Amino acid sequence: MELGHREKITANLDQLIRATDYDNLMNLCLEKKILSQTMRENLEEEYGNEMDRKMALWRKIPKRGPKAYGKILEICSMHYPGAYRILCNATGKNYGQVASVSQNLSVLDEPDLNVVHDGPCLSTVAKPPRPMPELTPYSGPLVNHLNLTVKKSTKIHTNPKIKSYKMCSRDRGILFLINIINFKRPNLNRLGANFDRDNLIYLFNELGFTIYYYEDINPEEMFHLIESVITTCDNTECFVFGIMTHGNIRNHSPYVEFGNGAIIPLDSILEKFYNQTCYTLAMKPKIFLLPFCRGSHPDQGVFVPNIQTDTSLYVHDEVGQPSPMMKISSKSDILICYATVKGFESHRNLDRGSWYIQALCVVWSENAHDTDVETMMKMVDTKMREQWAHGDTTHTVQTAGMENLGFNRALYLNPGFFLG
């Protein structure tokens, strides 16, 4: 690898680590033969946690021969647009403002750059960066398309069998919501996504959450805002993250798409909220609302007989008093809520919004006053089946899913009821 390329990686090591995730990057490096399986095993034996492994991986790449830089550029252009921009832009000494990569990029994978074709290579010149958005609570209009009435609690609810998350203060929770509506290819524009935006903002405002809403941002802006919002969570009791966009599966891993064509592995977003990187939310409930597709197959359904079927790492007790420090796992208190199951599409009505968000808003508004979140999410799936499974043999259906990562307490939102 040329000296300038090695120095570019070294000079931007911290940024490259933040812009990538370990498992996916390592797998891609194996596919491109930047590293061998033996090197991976040795690295993972020496380094125990993901952050150290990722740093060791990036330190190893500059030592992997003259073709390694072109290969890592190709990987980043397809999977990590933020890292791609870092590697394309000159840093430290002036090694030139233009980088050339021999590759074929689809429109889906096209980075947010001015593109100049130069023979068999694709030369890219970075656009001047626009200012990063600031973290500002939502103060726009509240629109109630679904005529929701959020029932209020008359007490703080708990579960008789398991402990409950603390949800009793006025700093009840944060909703951090991203909505990608417009895309470079107009046929991908997400018509009806404005209804999902309005419905969720109205619901969570009624639930007493502070709302941060951002529309048509790029991945770099999203990760910048994530870094900002997690620093504000010391006192909040619950965190909800929603990203509404197109999604799919690549190499058995889910990804989300941004309006500029960038595709980002879902894991690279989720890992920002794991306990080893997000101390302010440790031991607090974190819910991810992911209403996008997880594949390209429509679920045509199966007809069956109509039969009856039966910030400190302190643990808080039920009255909020801190207990001594304890060790916790790197991934805990996370509930990931998918609009559909792996491999299948998610449906959106152009003049009412997605099936999933409509059902969620109705179920939560009617039941959050006395029902825990996991039970409500089961009710959301039931409502989708009842409302949109019409028995037409050509009509598609949809099944929601949940993934529980150490979400081992009951979460009651207790809207409108506070202690103190």
C-alpha positions as CSV (number, residue, x, y, z in Angstrom):
1,M,0.0,0.0,0.0
2,E,1.3,3.5,-0.9
3,L,2.6,5.6,1.9
4,G,-0.1,8.2,1.4
5,H,-2.9,5.7,1.7
6,R,-1.4,4.1,4.8
7,E,-1.1,7.6,6.4
8,K,-4.7,8.4,5.4
9,I,-6.0,5.4,7.2
10,T,-3.8,6.0,10.3
11,A,-4.7,9.7,10.5
12,N,-8.4,8.9,10.4
13,L,-8.5,5.8,12.5
14,D,-11.0,7.0,15.1
15,Q,-13.4,8.2,12.5
16,L,-13.1,5.0,10.5
17,I,-13.8,2.9,13.6
18,R,-16.9,4.9,14.3
19,A,-18.2,4.6,10.7
20,T,-17.9,0.8,10.5
21,D,-19.0,-2.3,12.4
22,Y,-16.6,-5.2,13.1
23,D,-18.4,-8.4,12.1
24,N,-19.6,-7.2,8.7
25,L,-16.3,-5.4,7.8
26,M,-14.3,-8.5,8.8
27,N,-16.5,-10.8,6.6
28,L,-16.1,-8.4,3.7
29,C,-12.3,-8.3,4.2
30,L,-12.3,-12.1,4.0
31,E,-14.4,-12.1,0.9
32,K,-12.0,-9.6,-0.8
33,K,-9.0,-11.6,0.5
34,I,-7.6,-8.6,2.4
35,L,-7.2,-10.9,5.4
36,S,-7.2,-14.7,5.9
37,Q,-9.3,-16.8,8.2
38,T,-6.2,-17.5,10.3
39,M,-5.6,-13.8,10.7
40,R,-9.2,-13.4,11.9
41,E,-8.9,-16.2,14.4
42,N,-5.6,-14.8,15.8
43,L,-7.1,-11.3,16.0
44,E,-10.2,-12.4,17.8
45,E,-8.2,-14.6,20.2
46,E,-6.1,-11.6,21.2
47,Y,-8.8,-9.0,21.5
48,G,-12.0,-9.7,23.4
49,N,-14.4,-6.9,22.7
50,E,-15.7,-5.5,19.4
51,M,-14.2,-2.0,19.7
52,D,-10.6,-3.4,20.2
53,R,-11.1,-5.9,17.4
54,K,-12.3,-3.1,15.1
55,M,-9.3,-1.0,15.9
56,A,-6.9,-4.0,15.4
57,L,-8.6,-4.7,12.0
58,W,-8.1,-1.2,10.7
59,R,-4.5,-1.2,11.9
60,K,-3.9,-4.4,10.0
61,I,-5.4,-3.3,6.7
62,P,-2.5,-0.9,5.7
63,K,-0.1,-3.8,6.0
64,R,-1.9,-6.0,3.5
65,G,-0.2,-5.2,0.2
66,P,-0.6,-2.9,-2.7
67,K,-4.2,-3.9,-3.6
68,A,-5.6,-3.6,-0.1
69,Y,-6.5,0.1,-0.4
70,G,-8.5,-0.3,-3.6
71,K,-10.3,-3.2,-2.0
72,I,-11.2,-1.4,1.2
73,L,-12.4,1.6,-0.8
74,E,-14.7,-0.7,-2.8
75,I,-16.0,-2.3,0.4
76,C,-16.7,1.1,2.0
77,S,-18.4,2.5,-1.2
78,M,-20.9,-0.4,-1.0
79,H,-21.4,-0.6,2.7
80,Y,-20.0,2.4,4.7
81,P,-20.5,5.7,2.9
82,G,-19.1,7.7,5.8
83,A,-15.8,5.7,5.8
84,Y,-15.8,6.0,2.0
85,R,-15.8,9.8,2.2
86,I,-13.1,9.8,4.7
87,L,-10.8,7.6,2.5
88,C,-11.6,9.7,-0.6
89,N,-10.9,13.0,1.0
90,A,-7.2,14.0,1.5
91,T,-6.0,14.3,5.1
92,G,-2.7,15.3,6.6
93,K,-0.3,15.9,3.6
94,N,-1.9,16.7,0.3
95,Y,-2.0,13.5,-1.6
96,G,-4.6,14.8,-4.0
97,Q,-8.3,15.6,-3.9
98,V,-9.5,12.9,-6.3
99,A,-9.6,9.2,-5.7
100,S,-10.2,6.6,-8.4
101,V,-11.8,3.2,-7.8
102,S,-12.2,0.6,-10.5
103,Q,-15.7,-0.7,-9.8
104,N,-19.3,-0.9,-11.0
105,L,-21.7,0.9,-8.6
106,S,-25.4,0.4,-8.9
107,V,-27.7,3.4,-8.4
108,L,-28.6,1.9,-5.0
109,D,-25.0,1.9,-3.9
110,E,-24.0,5.3,-5.4
111,P,-22.3,7.5,-2.8
112,D,-23.4,11.1,-2.4
113,L,-20.6,12.5,-4.6
114,N,-20.3,14.3,-7.8
115,V,-19.3,11.6,-10.3
116,V,-16.9,12.0,-13.2
117,H,-16.3,9.1,-15.5
118,D,-12.7,8.7,-16.6
119,G,-12.1,5.7,-18.9
120,P,-12.6,2.4,-17.1
121,C,-12.4,4.0,-13.6
122,L,-15.0,5.9,-11.6
123,S,-13.5,9.1,-10.3
124,T,-15.2,10.9,-7.5
125,V,-14.9,14.4,-6.2
126,A,-16.4,15.0,-2.8
127,K,-19.1,17.7,-2.5
128,P,-18.5,20.4,0.1
129,P,-20.0,19.1,3.3
130,R,-23.2,20.7,4.5
131,P,-23.4,21.8,8.1
132,M,-24.4,19.0,10.5
133,P,-27.9,19.3,11.9
134,E,-28.3,20.3,15.5
135,L,-30.2,18.3,18.1
136,T,-33.4,20.2,18.7
137,P,-36.7,19.0,20.2
138,Y,-39.5,18.8,17.7
139,S,-41.7,21.9,17.9
140,G,-43.8,21.5,14.7
141,P,-47.5,20.9,14.3
142,L,-49.3,18.0,15.9
143,V,-51.6,16.3,13.4
144,N,-54.1,13.5,14.6
145,H,-54.9,11.7,11.3
146,L,-56.2,8.6,13.2
147,N,-58.3,10.5,15.7
148,L,-56.3,9.0,18.5
149,T,-57.3,9.4,22.1
150,V,-54.5,8.3,24.4
151,K,-55.9,7.0,27.6
152,K,-54.1,8.2,30.7
153,S,-53.0,6.0,33.6
154,T,-54.4,6.3,37.1
155,K,-51.4,4.7,38.8
156,I,-47.9,3.4,38.2
157,H,-48.3,-0.2,36.9
158,T,-46.1,-3.1,37.8
159,N,-46.0,-6.8,36.9
160,P,-46.6,-9.3,39.7
161,K,-44.2,-11.9,38.2
162,I,-41.2,-9.8,37.0
163,K,-39.7,-6.5,37.9
164,S,-40.8,-3.4,36.0
165,Y,-38.7,-0.6,34.4
166,K,-38.9,2.7,36.3
167,M,-41.4,4.9,34.4
168,C,-42.8,7.5,36.8
169,S,-41.0,10.8,36.4
170,R,-41.8,13.7,34.1
171,D,-38.7,13.0,32.1
172,R,-40.6,10.0,30.8
173,G,-38.7,9.2,27.6
174,I,-37.2,10.2,24.3
175,L,-38.4,9.4,20.8
176,F,-35.6,9.8,18.2
177,L,-37.3,9.5,14.8
178,I,-35.7,9.5,11.3
179,N,-37.9,9.5,8.2
180,I,-36.4,9.1,4.7
181,I,-39.1,10.1,2.2
182,N,-37.3,11.3,-0.9
183,F,-34.7,9.3,-2.9
184,K,-32.5,9.9,-5.9
185,R,-34.7,7.6,-7.9
186,P,-38.2,9.2,-7.7
187,N,-39.9,5.8,-8.0
188,L,-38.4,5.0,-4.6
189,N,-40.0,8.0,-2.9
190,R,-42.0,6.8,0.1
191,L,-45.5,8.3,-0.5
192,G,-47.6,8.2,2.6
193,A,-44.6,8.4,5.0
194,N,-45.8,11.8,6.1
195,F,-48.8,10.1,7.8
196,D,-46.5,7.8,9.7
197,R,-44.5,10.8,10.8
198,D,-47.6,12.7,12.0
199,N,-49.1,9.6,13.7
200,L,-46.0,8.7,15.7
201,I,-45.2,12.3,16.7
202,Y,-48.8,12.8,17.9
203,L,-48.8,9.5,19.9
204,F,-45.5,10.0,21.6
205,N,-46.3,13.7,22.5
206,E,-49.5,12.4,24.2
207,L,-47.4,9.7,26.0
208,G,-45.2,12.5,27.4
209,F,-42.0,11.9,25.4
210,T,-39.5,14.5,24.2
211,I,-39.4,14.1,20.4
212,Y,-36.5,14.6,18.0
213,Y,-37.5,14.3,14.4
214,Y,-35.3,14.4,11.3
215,E,-36.3,14.0,7.7
216,D,-34.2,13.1,4.6
217,I,-30.8,13.2,6.4
218,N,-27.8,11.2,5.2
219,P,-25.9,8.5,7.3
220,E,-23.2,10.9,8.5
221,E,-25.8,13.3,9.8
222,M,-27.7,10.4,11.5
223,F,-24.6,9.1,13.3
224,H,-23.7,12.7,14.4
225,L,-27.2,13.1,15.8
226,I,-27.1,9.7,17.5
227,E,-23.9,10.8,19.2
228,S,-25.6,14.0,20.3
229,V,-28.8,12.5,21.6
230,I,-27.3,9.7,23.7
231,T,-25.5,12.4,25.7
232,T,-28.9,13.9,26.7
233,C,-30.2,10.6,28.2
234,D,-28.8,10.7,31.8
235,N,-32.2,11.4,33.3
236,T,-34.6,10.0,30.8
237,E,-36.4,6.8,31.7
238,C,-36.9,5.2,28.3
239,F,-35.5,5.6,24.8
240,V,-37.3,4.8,21.5
241,F,-35.5,4.9,18.2
242,G,-37.5,4.8,14.9
243,I,-36.1,4.8,11.4
244,M,-38.6,4.8,8.5
245,T,-37.0,4.1,5.1
246,H,-36.5,1.3,2.6
247,G,-34.8,-1.9,3.9
248,N,-33.7,-5.3,2.7
249,I,-31.3,-8.1,3.3
250,R,-27.7,-8.5,1.8
251,N,-25.4,-11.3,2.7
252,H,-27.9,-12.5,5.2
253,S,-27.7,-9.1,7.0
254,P,-30.4,-6.4,7.2
255,Y,-29.6,-2.9,5.9
256,V,-31.4,0.4,5.5
257,E,-31.3,2.8,2.6
258,F,-30.9,6.5,2.6
259,G,-32.1,9.1,0.0
260,N,-28.6,9.6,-1.4
261,G,-28.4,5.9,-2.3
262,A,-26.2,4.9,0.7
263,I,-26.9,1.6,2.3
264,I,-26.1,1.1,6.0
265,P,-26.0,-2.2,7.9
266,L,-28.7,-2.2,10.6
267,D,-26.2,-3.6,13.1
268,S,-23.9,-0.5,12.7
269,I,-26.9,1.6,14.0
270,L,-27.9,-0.7,16.8
271,E,-24.4,-1.1,18.2
272,K,-24.4,2.7,19.0
273,F,-26.9,1.8,21.8
274,Y,-25.2,-1.2,23.3
275,N,-24.0,-0.8,26.9
276,Q,-20.3,-0.7,26.1
277,T,-20.8,2.4,23.8
278,C,-23.9,4.0,25.4
279,Y,-23.5,4.3,29.1
280,T,-26.2,6.9,29.5
281,L,-28.9,4.3,28.5
282,A,-27.4,1.3,30.4
283,M,-30.1,-0.5,32.3
284,K,-32.8,1.6,30.7
285,P,-35.4,0.2,28.2
286,K,-34.5,0.8,24.6
287,I,-37.1,0.2,21.9
288,F,-36.4,0.2,18.2
289,L,-39.3,0.7,15.8
290,L,-38.3,-0.6,12.3
291,P,-41.2,-0.5,9.9
292,F,-39.2,-1.2,6.7
293,C,-39.0,-4.2,4.5
294,R,-36.8,-7.1,5.5
295,G,-36.8,-8.8,2.1
296,S,-38.6,-8.5,-1.3
297,H,-41.2,-11.3,-1.0
298,P,-44.8,-10.4,-0.6
299,D,-46.6,-12.6,1.9
300,Q,-49.6,-14.0,0.1
301,G,-50.7,-15.8,3.2
302,V,-52.2,-19.3,3.7
303,F,-55.9,-20.0,4.0
304,V,-56.9,-22.3,6.9
305,P,-60.2,-23.4,8.3
306,N,-62.0,-20.8,10.4
307,I,-61.4,-22.4,13.8
308,Q,-61.0,-21.1,17.3
309,T,-57.5,-21.1,18.7
310,D,-56.8,-21.1,22.2
311,T,-26.5,7.1,33.5
312,S,-24.9,5.6,36.0
313,L,-24.6,1.9,36.0
314,Y,-26.9,1.5,39.0
315,V,-29.8,-0.9,39.1
316,H,-32.9,0.8,40.5
317,D,-35.4,-1.0,42.6
318,E,-39.1,-0.5,42.4
319,V,-39.0,2.8,44.3
320,G,-36.0,4.1,42.3
321,Q,-33.3,3.7,45.0
322,P,-29.9,2.8,43.6
323,S,-28.3,-0.5,44.4
324,P,-24.5,-1.2,44.3
325,M,-22.7,-1.5,40.9
326,M,-23.2,-4.7,39.1
327,K,-21.8,-6.2,35.9
328,I,-24.2,-6.3,33.0
329,S,-24.0,-7.8,29.5
330,S,-23.0,-5.7,26.5
331,K,-26.4,-6.0,24.9
332,S,-29.4,-5.7,27.3
333,D,-32.7,-3.9,27.8
334,I,-33.3,-3.8,24.1
335,L,-36.5,-4.6,22.3
336,I,-36.3,-4.6,18.5
337,C,-39.8,-4.3,16.9
338,Y,-40.0,-5.2,13.2
339,A,-43.0,-4.5,10.9
340,T,-42.4,-7.8,9.2
341,V,-40.5,-11.1,9.4
342,K,-37.2,-11.7,7.7
343,G,-37.4,-12.1,4.0
344,F,-40.8,-10.3,3.5
345,E,-42.1,-6.9,2.5
346,S,-43.7,-4.3,4.7
347,H,-46.8,-2.5,3.4
348,R,-47.6,1.1,3.3
349,N,-50.9,2.8,2.2
350,L,-50.2,5.9,0.1
351,D,-52.9,8.0,1.7
352,R,-52.9,6.6,5.3
353,G,-49.4,5.4,6.0
354,S,-47.9,2.0,6.8
355,W,-50.1,-0.8,8.2
356,Y,-47.6,-1.3,11.0
357,I,-47.4,2.3,12.2
358,Q,-51.2,2.7,12.0
359,A,-51.8,-0.4,14.1
360,L,-49.1,0.5,16.6
361,C,-50.5,4.0,17.1
362,V,-54.1,2.8,17.6
363,V,-53.1,-0.1,20.0
364,W,-50.7,2.0,22.1
365,S,-53.2,4.9,22.4
366,E,-55.9,2.6,23.6
367,N,-53.8,0.3,25.9
368,A,-50.6,2.1,27.1
369,H,-52.4,3.2,30.3
370,D,-52.5,-0.3,31.7
371,T,-50.6,-2.7,29.4
372,D,-46.9,-3.4,29.0
373,V,-45.1,-2.7,25.7
374,E,-44.4,-6.4,24.8
375,T,-48.0,-7.3,25.2
376,M,-49.0,-4.3,23.1
377,M,-46.7,-5.3,20.3
378,K,-48.4,-8.7,20.1
379,M,-51.7,-6.8,19.9
380,V,-50.2,-4.7,17.0
381,D,-49.6,-7.9,15.0
382,T,-53.1,-9.1,15.8
383,K,-54.6,-5.9,14.7
384,M,-52.7,-6.0,11.4
385,R,-54.1,-9.4,10.7
386,E,-57.7,-8.4,11.6
387,Q,-57.7,-5.2,9.6
388,W,-55.8,-6.1,6.4
389,A,-56.3,-9.9,6.0
390,H,-59.5,-9.7,3.9
391,G,-59.5,-13.2,2.6
392,D,-58.8,-12.2,-1.0
393,T,-56.5,-14.9,-2.5
394,T,-54.5,-12.1,-4.2
395,H,-54.2,-9.9,-1.2
396,T,-50.9,-9.9,0.7
397,V,-50.7,-10.1,4.5
398,Q,-48.0,-9.1,7.0
399,T,-46.6,-10.6,10.2
400,A,-44.8,-8.4,12.7
401,G,-41.8,-9.7,14.8
402,M,-39.9,-8.8,17.9
403,E,-36.3,-9.5,19.0
404,N,-35.7,-9.4,22.8
405,L,-32.1,-8.7,23.8
406,G,-32.1,-8.9,27.6
407,F,-35.4,-6.9,27.8
408,N,-36.3,-8.8,31.0
409,R,-38.5,-6.3,32.8
410,A,-42.0,-5.2,32.1
411,L,-42.3,-1.7,30.5
412,Y,-45.4,0.2,31.3
413,L,-45.5,3.7,29.8
414,N,-48.0,5.1,32.4
415,P,-49.0,8.0,30.3
416,G,-50.1,11.1,32.3
417,F,-49.3,9.7,35.7
418,F,-46.2,10.9,37.6
419,L,-44.6,10.5,41.0
420,G,-43.0,13.7,42.3
